Amino acid sequence: MLRVGNLQRSIDFYTQVLGMQLLRTSENPDYKYSLAFIGYGRNPDHAEIELTYNWGVESYDIGTAFGHIALGVPDAYAAVEKIKAAGGNVTREAGPVKGGTTVIAFVTDPDGYKIELIQRAEDGAGAGLR
């Protein structure tokens, strides 16, 4: 679950920039929050991310315990170009990880959450950003 400062802005990023689907939403007026669930498919076949908007809270400190979300992609270089073309913020271009051969890249969502793209072999791993 990620707490976000603007639910629609975050939905737009994850669906339009990262190519996920908006799976469902819900509102809880009694407790003043809204939820959106996004992913490349539905549970249990695919992981989902829950975006939580607490009404009236527009920003959060990300904190030191959170590192990043990691997504497997078939081609990190192509994914980076697609993200740039959609207006996404690439913070580390695609290339081998330091001291290794795995190709990675990093992007940042509108709330500052880091997302690592890990290039996977063409074995079906990584359902996103084709």
Backbone as a chain_set.jsonl record, in Angstrom:
{"seq": "MLRVGNLQRSIDFYTQVLGMQLLRTSENPDYKYSLAFIGYGRNPDHAEIELTYNWGVESYDIGTAFGHIALGVPDAYAAVEKIKAAGGNVTREAGPVKGGTTVIAFVTDPDGYKIELIQRAEDGAGAGLR", "coords": {"N": [[0.848, -1.17, 0.0], [0.543, 2.183, -0.844], [0.596, 5.454, 0.341], [-0.871, 8.256, -1.067], [-0.775, 11.623, -2.388], [-2.539, 12.69, -4.211], [-5.028, 11.115, -5.615], [-6.054, 10.677, -8.281], [-3.964, 11.656, -9.876], [-1.955, 9.806, -9.238], [-3.158, 7.4, -10.074], [-3.264, 7.965, -12.821], [-0.487, 8.057, -13.414], [0.399, 5.386, -12.837], [-1.228, 3.913, -14.574], [-1.138, 5.175, -17.156], [1.588, 5.787, -17.579], [3.119, 3.599, -16.579], [1.644, 1.517, -17.551], [-0.161, -0.095, -16.156], [-3.318, -1.499, -14.997], [-6.326, -0.02, -13.836], [-7.861, -1.588, -11.337], [-9.89, -1.647, -9.373], [-11.861, 0.566, -7.303], [-12.594, 2.235, -4.191], [-14.544, 4.041, -1.793], [-14.477, 5.564, 1.412], [-16.36, 7.326, 3.183], [-16.974, 7.711, 5.915], [-14.552, 7.376, 7.263], [-12.963, 8.99, 5.816], [-11.278, 8.375, 3.482], [-9.966, 7.2, 0.331], [-9.582, 4.461, -1.927], [-7.579, 2.89, -4.428], [-6.934, 0.204, -6.532], [-4.339, -1.131, -8.373], [-2.658, -2.757, -11.115], [-0.995, -5.245, -13.197], [-2.71, -7.19, -13.742], [-5.178, -9.239, -12.118], [-5.211, -10.378, -8.662], [-5.176, -13.865, -7.888], [-3.139, -14.185, -9.711], [-1.517, -12.05, -10.398], [0.366, -9.48, -8.803], [-0.99, -6.797, -6.859], [-1.141, -3.271, -6.365], [-2.055, -1.209, -3.757], [-3.36, 1.956, -3.653], [-3.692, 4.566, -1.44], [-5.619, 7.282, -0.553], [-5.815, 9.638, 1.82], [-8.197, 11.793, 2.718], [-7.622, 15.207, 2.227], [-4.913, 15.148, 2.856], [-2.002, 15.973, 1.378], [0.666, 15.309, 0.981], [3.395, 13.154, 1.947], [6.014, 12.064, 4.163], [8.364, 9.901, 2.916], [9.953, 8.095, 4.332], [12.446, 6.074, 6.036], [12.383, 3.316, 6.004], [11.188, 2.34, 3.724], [12.175, 1.167, 0.583], [12.012, 0.597, -2.414], [9.688, -0.172, -5.074], [9.789, -3.044, -7.114], [9.723, -3.968, -10.492], [9.481, -6.504, -12.893], [10.629, -6.46, -16.206], [10.591, -7.109, -19.748], [12.43, -5.738, -21.376], [14.458, -3.374, -20.337], [15.582, -1.054, -21.415], [13.821, -0.348, -23.518], [11.529, -0.01, -21.983], [12.199, 2.239, -20.448], [12.352, 4.203, -22.455], [9.685, 4.228, -23.293], [8.438, 5.101, -20.944], [9.567, 7.662, -20.636], [8.503, 8.859, -22.951], [5.879, 8.965, -22.209], [5.917, 10.907, -20.335], [7.02, 10.302, -17.903], [9.232, 10.248, -14.993], [12.414, 9.454, -15.227], [14.949, 8.333, -13.239], [17.258, 6.903, -13.15], [18.966, 5.797, -15.822], [18.535, 2.958, -18.017], [20.709, 0.217, -17.595], [23.552, -1.909, -16.792], [23.608, -3.2, -13.453], [25.693, -1.932, -10.871], [28.701, -3.637, -10.607], [27.672, -5.973, -11.641], [25.665, -7.837, -14.046], [22.966, -7.687, -14.501], [20.398, -5.826, -15.956], [19.074, -2.773, -15.055], [16.812, -0.072, -14.217], [15.609, 3.068, -12.91], [12.633, 4.728, -11.978], [10.568, 7.439, -10.858], [7.579, 7.918, -9.075], [4.695, 10.217, -9.021], [4.502, 10.923, -6.31], [7.004, 10.599, -5.329], [7.86, 8.013, -4.851], [10.121, 5.369, -5.426], [10.675, 3.289, -8.245], [11.94, 0.364, -9.369], [13.035, -0.996, -12.394], [13.556, -4.136, -13.571], [15.333, -5.939, -15.831], [14.281, -8.882, -17.262], [14.923, -12.247, -18.362], [13.618, -13.566, -21.405], [11.468, -15.35, -20.412], [8.921, -15.217, -19.753], [8.733, -13.927, -17.372], [7.889, -10.99, -15.56], [5.384, -9.045, -16.107], [4.788, -6.521, -16.929], [4.966, -3.321, -18.696], [5.434, -3.698, -21.59]], "CA": [[0.0, 0.0, 0.0], [1.229, 3.471, -0.892], [-0.244, 6.628, 0.616], [-0.623, 9.219, -2.132], [-1.32, 12.949, -2.133], [-3.567, 13.0, -5.196], [-5.348, 9.781, -6.109], [-6.161, 10.629, -9.737], [-2.608, 11.84, -10.422], [-1.251, 8.537, -9.08], [-3.789, 6.438, -10.989], [-2.801, 8.313, -14.167], [0.907, 7.642, -13.555], [0.545, 3.931, -12.88], [-1.914, 3.341, -15.732], [-0.71, 5.768, -18.418], [3.044, 5.775, -17.723], [3.637, 2.251, -16.36], [0.836, 0.557, -18.282], [-0.992, -0.949, -15.302], [-4.765, -1.326, -15.119], [-7.087, 0.304, -12.636], [-8.634, -2.808, -11.099], [-11.1, -1.3, -8.624], [-11.746, 1.691, -6.373], [-13.619, 2.302, -3.149], [-14.58, 5.267, -0.994], [-14.94, 5.375, 2.774], [-16.64, 8.676, 3.69], [-16.95, 7.759, 7.378], [-13.165, 7.504, 7.726], [-12.352, 9.994, 4.941], [-10.213, 7.917, 2.607], [-10.319, 6.546, -0.931], [-8.613, 3.447, -2.329], [-7.531, 2.428, -5.816], [-6.073, -0.957, -6.688], [-3.783, -1.139, -9.717], [-1.743, -3.859, -11.385], [-0.96, -5.75, -14.571], [-3.732, -8.217, -13.754], [-5.787, -9.405, -10.793], [-4.799, -11.448, -7.764], [-3.86, -14.239, -7.368], [-2.149, -14.368, -10.771], [-0.649, -10.875, -10.464], [0.37, -8.631, -7.612], [-1.706, -5.532, -6.956], [-0.702, -2.19, -5.478], [-3.156, -0.422, -3.205], [-3.085, 3.379, -3.465], [-4.597, 5.106, -0.426], [-5.666, 8.735, -0.421], [-6.483, 10.131, 3.025], [-8.749, 13.069, 2.282], [-7.022, 16.409, 2.773], [-3.462, 14.998, 3.055], [-1.461, 16.095, 0.032], [2.031, 14.79, 0.85], [3.896, 12.318, 3.041], [7.425, 11.732, 4.217], [8.433, 8.514, 2.478], [10.489, 7.305, 5.435], [13.698, 5.366, 5.774], [12.18, 1.863, 5.893], [10.769, 2.022, 2.357], [13.228, 1.251, -0.423], [11.4, 0.818, -3.715], [8.923, -1.242, -5.704], [10.532, -3.587, -8.246], [8.896, -4.571, -11.542], [10.198, -7.2, -13.947], [10.284, -6.042, -17.564], [11.381, -7.863, -20.723], [13.479, -4.898, -21.963], [14.524, -2.152, -19.524], [15.878, 0.085, -22.291], [12.565, 0.009, -24.185], [10.603, 0.472, -20.951], [12.608, 3.608, -20.114], [11.939, 5.084, -23.552], [8.223, 4.326, -23.241], [8.115, 5.92, -19.771], [9.925, 9.044, -20.984], [7.543, 9.344, -23.945], [4.613, 9.202, -21.51], [6.107, 11.993, -19.384], [7.5, 9.79, -16.618], [10.496, 10.744, -14.473], [13.447, 8.434, -15.147], [16.014, 8.839, -12.368], [18.468, 6.147, -13.502], [18.801, 5.194, -17.138], [18.747, 1.517, -18.073], [22.088, -0.226, -17.732], [23.902, -2.954, -15.827], [23.775, -2.842, -12.048], [27.112, -1.836, -10.533], [29.303, -4.885, -10.176], [26.93, -7.126, -12.135], [25.231, -7.797, -15.438], [21.524, -7.472, -14.574], [20.065, -4.479, -16.432], [18.034, -2.132, -14.251], [16.578, 1.372, -14.363], [14.73, 3.567, -11.864], [11.724, 5.839, -12.228], [9.934, 7.942, -9.638], [6.169, 8.259, -9.298], [4.412, 11.613, -8.667], [4.669, 11.164, -4.875], [8.396, 10.399, -4.98], [8.191, 6.608, -4.632], [11.036, 4.83, -6.427], [10.275, 2.046, -8.889], [13.04, -0.244, -10.109], [12.695, -1.864, -13.508], [14.584, -5.168, -13.667], [15.187, -6.67, -17.079], [14.218, -10.329, -17.081], [15.077, -13.061, -19.568], [12.349, -13.824, -22.087], [10.893, -16.592, -19.923], [7.563, -14.912, -19.293], [8.773, -13.157, -16.135], [7.677, -9.565, -15.74], [4.175, -8.875, -16.923], [4.482, -5.127, -17.218], [5.708, -2.437, -19.59], [5.892, -4.376, -22.817]], "C": [[0.894, 1.233, 0.0], [0.234, 4.567, -0.576], [0.135, 7.695, -0.4], [-1.329, 10.532, -1.834], [-2.411, 13.378, -3.096], [-3.889, 11.692, -5.91], [-5.398, 9.723, -7.635], [-4.798, 10.776, -10.392], [-1.834, 10.52, -10.352], [-1.836, 7.451, -9.979], [-3.296, 6.692, -12.413], [-1.365, 7.853, -14.388], [1.01, 6.13, -13.736], [-0.142, 3.301, -14.095], [-1.342, 3.88, -17.044], [0.793, 5.688, -18.644], [3.602, 4.353, -17.579], [2.78, 1.158, -16.99], [0.032, -0.411, -17.431], [-2.46, -0.689, -15.595], [-5.326, -0.87, -13.783], [-8.052, -0.853, -12.424], [-9.932, -2.546, -10.351], [-10.796, -0.107, -7.726], [-12.808, 1.547, -5.294], [-13.446, 3.592, -2.367], [-15.048, 4.908, 0.416], [-15.166, 6.748, 3.4], [-16.585, 8.773, 5.215], [-15.542, 7.983, 7.919], [-12.323, 8.383, 6.811], [-11.114, 9.494, 4.198], [-10.789, 7.237, 1.374], [-9.207, 5.57, -1.285], [-8.715, 3.203, -3.83], [-6.546, 1.269, -5.855], [-5.657, -1.03, -8.146], [-2.876, -2.348, -9.885], [-1.787, -4.243, -12.85], [-1.973, -6.868, -14.769], [-4.231, -8.358, -12.325], [-5.107, -10.509, -9.99], [-5.634, -12.674, -8.05], [-2.795, -14.378, -8.444], [-1.139, -13.229, -10.853], [-0.724, -10.122, -9.144], [-0.423, -7.363, -7.896], [-1.064, -4.535, -6.012], [-1.938, -1.428, -5.045], [-2.669, 1.011, -3.022], [-4.134, 3.917, -2.499], [-4.48, 6.617, -0.4], [-6.481, 9.065, 0.819], [-6.896, 11.573, 2.727], [-8.075, 14.234, 3.005], [-5.525, 16.317, 3.021], [-2.818, 14.957, 1.676], [-0.023, 15.63, -0.121], [2.414, 14.029, 2.115], [5.409, 12.296, 3.008], [7.519, 10.255, 3.873], [9.017, 7.62, 3.561], [11.716, 6.502, 5.035], [13.527, 3.861, 5.643], [11.798, 1.453, 4.48], [11.954, 2.165, 1.421], [12.646, 1.583, -1.772], [10.542, -0.386, -4.082], [9.782, -1.746, -6.861], [9.563, -4.267, -9.208], [9.799, -5.268, -12.551], [9.706, -6.739, -15.301], [11.125, -6.843, -18.557], [12.559, -7.069, -21.293], [13.491, -3.56, -21.222], [14.783, -0.914, -20.377], [14.599, 0.575, -22.983], [11.562, 0.564, -23.177], [10.919, 1.913, -20.581], [12.166, 4.577, -21.207], [10.427, 5.284, -23.555], [7.786, 5.231, -22.079], [8.432, 7.394, -20.048], [8.89, 9.637, -21.941], [6.191, 9.66, -23.31], [4.744, 10.283, -20.445], [6.584, 11.547, -18.01], [8.889, 10.31, -16.269], [11.484, 9.588, -14.298], [14.602, 9.005, -14.335], [17.315, 8.056, -12.502], [18.179, 5.461, -14.825], [19.055, 3.695, -17.058], [20.221, 1.215, -18.305], [22.393, -1.267, -16.681], [24.04, -2.398, -14.41], [25.272, -2.819, -11.747], [27.62, -3.173, -10.011], [28.598, -6.129, -10.689], [26.538, -6.954, -13.584], [23.732, -7.573, -15.588], [21.25, -6.026, -14.963], [18.889, -3.958, -15.619], [17.884, -0.68, -14.672], [15.694, 1.774, -13.19], [13.886, 4.711, -12.398], [11.13, 6.249, -10.889], [8.503, 8.322, -9.96], [5.899, 9.679, -8.817], [4.551, 11.931, -7.184], [6.094, 10.926, -4.412], [8.779, 8.961, -4.68], [9.06, 6.109, -5.776], [10.523, 3.489, -6.939], [11.459, 1.557, -9.712], [12.477, -1.126, -11.215], [13.841, -2.852, -13.658], [14.34, -5.958, -14.943], [15.282, -8.16, -16.811], [14.415, -11.031, -18.41], [13.695, -13.31, -20.159], [11.767, -15.183, -21.69], [9.489, -16.38, -19.42], [7.56, -14.113, -18.01], [8.55, -11.687, -16.448], [6.517, -9.289, -16.678], [3.985, -7.454, -17.402], [5.362, -4.475, -18.265], [6.277, -3.151, -20.812], [6.009, -3.382, -23.945]], "O": [[1.87, 1.314, 0.746], [-0.851, 4.61, -1.156], [1.313, 8.004, -0.578], [-2.338, 10.567, -1.13], [-3.135, 14.335, -2.822], [-3.096, 11.218, -6.724], [-4.835, 8.802, -8.227], [-4.508, 10.086, -11.37], [-1.137, 10.159, -11.3], [-1.095, 6.67, -10.577], [-2.951, 5.753, -13.13], [-1.054, 7.311, -15.448], [1.638, 5.654, -14.681], [0.31, 2.27, -14.593], [-1.085, 3.099, -17.961], [1.234, 5.536, -19.782], [4.459, 3.943, -18.362], [3.16, -0.012, -16.962], [-0.413, -1.445, -17.929], [-2.805, 0.225, -16.345], [-4.854, -1.289, -12.726], [-8.954, -1.073, -13.232], [-10.96, -3.151, -10.655], [-9.64, 0.192, -7.428], [-13.793, 0.828, -5.464], [-12.355, 4.157, -2.291], [-15.914, 4.051, 0.589], [-14.28, 7.281, 4.069], [-16.19, 9.808, 5.752], [-15.355, 8.69, 8.908], [-11.114, 8.508, 7.003], [-10.045, 10.1, 4.269], [-11.927, 6.768, 1.367], [-8.037, 5.811, -0.985], [-9.791, 3.296, -4.421], [-5.459, 1.344, -5.281], [-6.496, -0.998, -9.047], [-2.382, -2.899, -8.902], [-2.517, -3.648, -13.643], [-2.074, -7.428, -15.86], [-3.753, -7.666, -11.425], [-4.516, -11.436, -10.543], [-6.785, -12.5, -8.449], [-1.642, -14.665, -8.119], [-0.022, -13.427, -11.329], [-1.749, -10.131, -8.463], [-0.511, -6.916, -9.039], [-0.508, -4.912, -4.981], [-2.768, -1.048, -5.871], [-1.685, 1.255, -2.323], [-5.332, 3.741, -2.72], [-3.39, 7.168, -0.245], [-7.684, 8.809, 0.87], [-6.056, 12.447, 2.514], [-7.972, 14.246, 4.232], [-4.911, 17.325, 3.37], [-3.051, 14.032, 0.898], [0.475, 15.558, -1.245], [1.847, 14.229, 3.189], [6.019, 12.485, 1.955], [6.825, 9.437, 4.476], [8.595, 6.47, 3.687], [11.983, 6.283, 3.854], [14.457, 3.185, 5.204], [12.063, 0.319, 4.079], [12.661, 3.172, 1.46], [12.762, 2.716, -2.24], [10.651, -1.46, -3.491], [10.442, -0.946, -7.524], [8.697, -5.038, -8.796], [10.778, -4.683, -13.014], [8.5, -6.636, -15.524], [12.255, -7.218, -18.244], [13.579, -7.656, -21.655], [12.631, -2.711, -21.456], [14.255, 0.159, -20.087], [14.333, 1.776, -23.024], [10.827, 1.504, -23.483], [10.008, 2.725, -20.417], [11.658, 5.657, -20.908], [9.947, 6.392, -23.796], [6.865, 6.034, -22.229], [7.633, 8.271, -19.72], [8.453, 10.775, -21.767], [5.448, 10.51, -23.801], [3.784, 10.553, -19.723], [6.556, 12.327, -17.058], [9.632, 10.758, -17.143], [11.396, 8.833, -13.33], [15.17, 10.037, -14.695], [18.358, 8.498, -12.021], [17.262, 4.648, -14.931], [19.715, 3.22, -16.134], [20.889, 1.871, -19.104], [21.591, -1.491, -15.774], [24.521, -1.285, -14.201], [26.032, -3.606, -12.312], [27.044, -3.761, -9.095], [28.888, -7.233, -10.227], [27.012, -6.047, -14.269], [23.264, -7.295, -16.692], [21.808, -5.104, -14.368], [17.85, -4.609, -15.509], [18.723, -0.134, -15.389], [15.095, 0.915, -12.544], [14.357, 5.55, -13.166], [11.183, 5.5, -9.913], [8.23, 8.961, -10.976], [6.796, 10.301, -8.25], [4.704, 13.099, -6.825], [6.376, 11.037, -3.219], [9.917, 8.704, -4.289], [8.785, 6.383, -6.944], [10.01, 2.668, -6.179], [11.921, 2.237, -10.628], [11.551, -1.906, -10.99], [14.986, -2.443, -13.853], [13.286, -6.568, -15.121], [16.243, -8.638, -16.208], [14.108, -10.474, -19.464], [12.701, -13.26, -19.435], [11.595, -16.061, -22.536], [8.922, -17.239, -18.745], [6.501, -13.656, -17.579], [8.98, -11.2, -17.493], [6.671, -9.303, -17.899], [3.096, -7.199, -18.214], [6.386, -5.029, -18.664], [7.491, -3.182, -21.011], [6.378, -3.753, -25.059]]}, "num_chains": 1, "name": "protein.A"}
